[in-house]
């Protein structure tokens, strides 16, 4: 009589042994199937931050089963990680990193400015760069550009050339010529992470719209906003929420529709929502995620507060 603990036998072999033999025999075919499943999952499923490394590890393990070489396994794992970040990183950013309300208070500003959106080319003694005007200060010769530092010095005199904004977009002249006879002088009053203040600038078009600076409660996640760019006209975008960076809050938005991508020189482009100026384009996300382009917008209330109110430049006479 067989012992009570004797394993169940099927055709003379333990089922687990039969399974192990089958897996050994077809391990390469199984590895290929697992790799395909991993690739399909990163492009069709919305993976979470915790699930993504698991899928990458399974893919790398399958590659090792096929190649039996550690170097190829590492390379394949890194490539799969880049693919996974490209395919699902945008979803992770928008769902796990972006908040519907600011994590710390934004500046509460009560002011109106003249809408920017004009392309501006700036020549210093050492270099030339292209950005966009954020806004003009009414009844002065001040304007704010870029919404990020341009590495200029306060008191520095620069040459500038303005190209007016057009709703249908406009093509600026050749980028950064050695000398442009139409350039005029301007003085850098302040350069910070929130942008650059220039004096000696007048709007290149008559009657730019005067808009109020949006207060923190005026920024509506889930609602449409309009990005005013110098070269591509007005681009629709959806406000997703707030992201706290090392340099303060940024508004995260996503372009909608089949519109042109953000190009060099778009920094500072104004973002308008419900008739109020809520922010200025500061950057695009460093990782080119799949899907509509994600843009990072500096809140207009913080820009105005840091550059004009806190510095005292809002009280300067023309």
Beta strands, then each sheet from edge to edge (+ up, - down):
strand 1: 9-10
strand 2: 13-14
strand 3: 112-115
strand 4: 119-123
strand 5: 128-136
strand 6: 142-145
strand 7: 157-163
strand 8: 184-192
strand 9: 195-199
strand 10: 210-212
strand 11: 224-229
strand 12: 233-245
strand 13: 248-255
strand 14: 270-273
strand 15: 276-284
strand 16: 294-299
sheet 1: 1+ 2-
sheet 2: 10+ 3- 5+ 4- 7+ 8- 9+ 6-
sheet 3: 11+ 12- 13+ 16- 15+ 14- 11+
end
